[in-house]
Amino acid sequence: MIVLKGGMVLGPNGLTRENVAIAGDAIVDVGHTGWLEGARIIDATNSIIGPGFVDLHVHFRDPGQTWKEDLESGSRAAVAGGFTAVTMMPNTEPAIDTPEAAAEVVARTNQLDLLTVTAAGALTRGRKGLEPTDLQGLYDAGFRMFSDDGDSVADADLLEQIMGVISGLPGAFVSEHAEDVSMTGDGHMHDGEVSARHGLGGLPAQAEEVIVERDIELSNRTRCRLHLQHLSSAGSIELVRKAKAAGSNVTAEVTPHHLGLDDTDLHNLNPNLKMYPPLRTPRDRAALIEALRDGVIDAVATDHAPHTQGEKDVPFQDAPRGVIGLETAAPVAFEALSNDVDAFFERMSVAPARIGGFERHGRAVQPGEPANLVVWSPDTRWVPTTFQSKSSNSPFLGKELTGRVMATIHEGALVYEGEGINV
């Protein structure tokens, strides 16, 4: 028995101060009853008890680049950030492009019993954009998200063919990295005043926006559900806003780093601020925040992308793109949402669980529900200096943040408390 004591509980009727009793993998009581005797007590005073966070977009680098991250270190980073479920991207080495490869990596991760993990199946073989994967086989093996993340499918006819197949698979959807690489060349940051000042090649927002527009049209044509990854520009937001208003079956995500930073933060060319897509202008950042608040953007997703210190400790133009985000996502998203508790859990938990098909996650805290929970202290100030991740390429390294995960419960087990991992 575990009891979360004295916290504000996000139940079906809003926030109330209650104790939450957990037995087995379920919530057995919410109230002030006598479950305390003999229970493991977790002090949730000054904290909010809500559904555990769900991330639709992580890179655990396994197989192929386990010196950056592996399934265990990635899982530990996730639960330290309050996540109880994640979806791994398939741009591993080799790519997760067969039912057997997908099932193997998910099985190895779930053996750790830290959180619920699934993977996206690749859209094309080897993520080369030339021919479809065994979409039906991946679907029959239980996979619902399909993505060539790291790349768009450049051939629109091929993507339309793939979408036509996926549209006939109930619950399946395409998760698209929107980028026309013919427009990005050797760019390193957003194409604008800051890139010009530093004399570095730019990555234009239009490269994202033309693919967003194309894929919305393909989604409408094929009736395939489309999820747009890590949007970064005001133009992309406007396209999604119009598509949703017209009834398109489209959802979208934004990363914490695109909510918390913009290209004016690149004054000293810190390689830990180099990511894909790049930080764009303050206007773009403001549009992303507004879209997250009003629901045009459905979910926060970290795009957790580990690289070692040695890989990042080079000149900005030579550094790989990508930053970690699992352990710092919640405070950045909470600030972007102006500390709106309902919106915070909707974007961090409820909506991503619904999009990703995580049926046991993102649920109200009430008796009978699965015990996948986070204890979130909204007022705790802290400075991230070390991480559970193998890598430390965080844009928020050494910066004071407000709001911290105090405990994570997965299927009734305490998997994270304070500074530790419990297994």
N, C-alpha and C positions, 0 to 999 in steps of 0.2 A: 504494500500500500504506500502510495506517495500522496502527500497533501501539500498543495500550494496554498500558503496561508496569508491572508490579509491583503490580497491584491484587488485591483479593479478588474472585473471579469467582463470580457466582451461577449455577452450572450445574445440571444435572439431579440431581447428588448433593450439593447444598448449596454452601457457600462453600469455595473453595480459592484459594491464591495462585498466579496464573498470568499469562502475557502473552496478549493476545487480538490475533490478526492478522486484518485485514480487507482484502479485495481485491474490487473491484467493489462489488456491493451485498450481499455475504455475508461471514459469518465463515468464514475458511478454516482457522484453527488456534487451539486453546487449549492452551497449554503453555509450555515453555521452549525452543523450537526456534530456528533461526537466521534468523528472519524480520526481524531488526532492521536488517540492512544495507540501506541505501538507502530505508528506510521513514520515514514521518512518525511520530515518536515522541511519544506523549502520556504524561506521567508520571502514573500512577494510584496511586502510593504513598499509603497511608493512605486510599484510596478503595475503594468497592465498584462493580464493573462489573455492571450488571443491565439487564434489558429497559427500554427507554424508557417513560416514563409515558404514559398515555392518559387524556384528559379527555372525558367524555361531555356536557359542558355549558359552552359558552363563548359569549360575545357579542362579535362583532367589529365590530358597529355599521355594517356595510357590506352593502347600501346604506342611505343615509338619514341617518346621524349620524356621518359620517366625521371630524368635528372631535374626537370622543371617542376613536375607534379606527378603523383601517381594516384591510384584509386583511393588509397587509404588517406594520404595527406589531403587530397581534395575533399574527401568526405569529412575529415576533421575540420577543415576550414569552413565547410558548409554549416555544420551544426554549431560551430562557434559563432557564426553569423545569424543563427536562429532559423536556419532552413531545415525543413523536415522532408523535402522532396526536391529533386533537381532532374533536369534533362541534359545529358552530355551530348555535345556536338560530335559529328562523325569525322571531322578532319584530323584524324589520327594517322599514324603510319604503321601498318596500312590503314586505309580508310575503313570505316564501319559500313561496308556496302553489301554484306551478305547476311542472311538470317543467322547463320552460325556465329559470325563475328560479333554481331549485335548481342545475341543471347549470351555469349561467353563473357563479354565485358560487363554486362549488367549483372550476371550471376556472381562474378567475382566481387563486384562492389556490394551487392546486397548481402553477401556472406559476412561482411563487417558488422551488420546490424546497427549501423549508425543512423541511416536515413533511407528513404525510398528513392531509388535511382532508376531511371530509364535512359535510353539513348535515342537520338534521331537516326533514322536510316538514311544513307546517302541517296540523293535523287538519281545520280548517274554513277556508272561504274568507275571506281577510283577517283570520283569527283572530277573527272576530266571533261564533263560536259558533252560527251559524244554519244552515249547510249544509256538507256534507263537501266537501273538496277532491277533486281527481282522484287518489284514493288509488292506484288501479291504475296510472295514468300515472306518478306519482312512483315507485312501486315498480319499474315497467319501466325507468325511467331510472336505477335503481341505489340508491334511497334506502330505508332500512330502519327508521329511527326516525321516528316521527310525534308531533308535539307542538304545542300552542298555548302553549308556555311564556310566562310572564307572566300567563297566565290559565288557569283550569280550563275545561273544557266544562261549563257550568252545567246544560244540559239532559241529564238522565240518559238519556232515551230516545234522543236523538241520539247520545250517546257509545256507548250499547249498539249502535246501528246501525253506527257506525264501527268499533267493536271487532269486530263480526261480520264485516265485510269484511276487516279486517287479520288476523284469525285464520286466514283462508284464504290468506295470503301468506307462504310459508315464510321464516322469519328476520325477519319484520317485527314491530314491537312499538310500543306506546303508551308515551310518556314523559310523565308527568303532573305538572304544577304543581298541588299540592293546596291549594286555598283556596276556601272559600265566601265570596264577597265580600259577601254579604248580612249577614255577621257581623262584617266588619272595618271598615266605615264609613270614617271619616277617621282611623283609627289610625296611629300613628307608631312604636310600639315594643310589645314584649310587654305584654299586659294583666296587670298585677300590681302589686306593691309599688313598684317603681321608677317605672313610668308614673304611678302615683297621686302619688308624691312630687314628680314634676316637673309634674304637672297636665296631662299629655298623653294624648290618646286612645290606647286600647290595642288591640292585635291579639290576640285570644284564641287559645290553642292549639287550642281546639275547632274553629275555622274550618278548620284543616288536617286535624284528625282525622276530621271527618265525611266529607270527600272521600276520604281514605285508605280509610276503611271502605266507602264507596259503591263506589269503583273496584275494590277487591279483590273485592267481590261481583260487579260487572259482568265482571271478568276471569274469575272462576270460571264465570259463566253462559255467556260467549261462548268460553271457552278461548283468549282472547287474552292474549299475554304482556304484562305490565305492569311498567314501571319507574317508581318513585316518586322524584321529584326532591327535592333539598335538604331532607330531613326535619329537623325542628327540635324535636320534642317527645317526651317520654317516652311519652305516650299513643300517638303514631304508631308508635313502636318496638314497643310491646306488640302493636298490631294486626298489624304485619308479622311479628313473632315467631310469633304464633298462626297466621297465614296460611301461613307457611312450614312450620310443624309439621304443618299439615293438607294439605300438598302443593300449595298454590297456586303458580302460575307467576309469581312476583313477585320483583323485585329492587329494591334501593334504594340511594340515594347520600346522602352527607353532605358539606357544604362544610368547608374548613379553618377558616373563621371561626367556624362553629358548634362546632367541636372546641376551638378555642383561646380562646374568649371567651364571656361570658354577660352578662345584662342588668345585673349589678352593675358592669360596666366602663363603663356609660353615665353615670357620676357627673358628668362634665363635658359631656355631650351633644355629643360629637365627631361631626360629620356623617359622617365616614369609618367610623363604626360603625353607620350606618343602612343596613339591607339588608332583603331580601325573601326568605324569611320573616325575622322579626326575631330578634335574640338573645333567648333565653329564659332560664329560671332556672338556677342552678347544678345543681339536680336534673336538669333536662332535659339539660344539657351532659354530666353524668356518665352519663346513660342512653345518649346518643349514642356516647360513647367506649366504653362497655361493649359496645354493639351492633356497633361497628366491629371491636373486638377479637375478638368471638366469631362474627362472620360474618353476623349478622342484617342489618347493613348491608354490602353487597357492595363498594362502591367509594367512593373520595373523588373528588368532582367540584367544580371551583372555582366554577362560576357566575360566571366572570370577567365583570364588568359595569362597564365604564369610564364615568366621568363626569369632566368637566373640573374644575379647581380652582375656577373661577368658579361652576360649578353647585353645588359642595359648600360653598363659602365663604359660607354663609348660615345663619340659625338652623336648628336641627335639624328643626323641623317643616316648614320650607320646602325642605329638601334632598331631592333624588331618592334613591330607594332603590337600593342596589347598591354593590358594592366590587370592586376587581380582586383577582385571586388566583393567577394563573398562576406568577408569579415567586417566590412565598413559600409555595406549597402544600406542597412536600416537607418542609421542616423542621417545619412545624406538624403534619402528619400523622405524621411519624416520632416526634415527642414524644408525640402522643396514643396511639400504638401501643407506647409504652415501649421504643423503639429495637429492636423485634423486626423483624429484616431480612426474614425470610420473609413475615410478615404485611404489612409495608410494601410490598413489591413485588407481593404478591397484590392488595392494595386499590388501589394506584396504577397498576398496569400489567396484571397478568394478568386479573383479573376484569373491569375496564372494557373491555379488548380483546375478551374473550369476549362480553360483553353487547352491545357495539357492532358486533360482526362485523369487527373489524380483524384479519384473519387473519395478517398479517405482523408483528404487534406482540404484546407480552406473552409472548414465548417464551423458553425457557431459553437461556443463553449457551453455545452449543456449535457445532462446525464444521457447516457446511451451512445454518445458520439465517440469516434475513435480519439484516443489521447495522443494527438499530434499537435503540440502546443509550444508556444514561446512565452517566456516571461521577459517583458520588455520594460526597461527603466527609462522613461523618456527624458529625465532631467540629469542623469549621470553624465558628467564630463570626463573625458579620457583622451589620451593621445596614443594612437597606434604606433608602436615601435617594433613589435615582433608579431609574427603571424603563425597560425597553425599550418598554413600553406608552406610548401618547401621554398617558395619564392616570396620576395618582398617588394615587387615592382608595383607598389600602390601609389597613386597620385595623392593619397591622403596620409602617406607616411610622415609622421612627425607633426601633423596638424591636429589641433584640438577639435574634437567632435562632441556633440551633445546627443545623448541617447545611446544605451548599450544593452545588449542581450545579457541577461543574468542567468537564464537556464533555457535548455531546449529539451523537450520530451518527445520521443519518437515511439509510437506504438506502445505507450505506457512506460517506456524505459527512460530514465534520466541519462541522456547522452552527452549533455554539456551543462556544467555549473561553474559560474565564475570563470576562473582561468584554466579549468581542467576538462578533459574528456573522460567520460565514464563509460567503460565497456565491461 
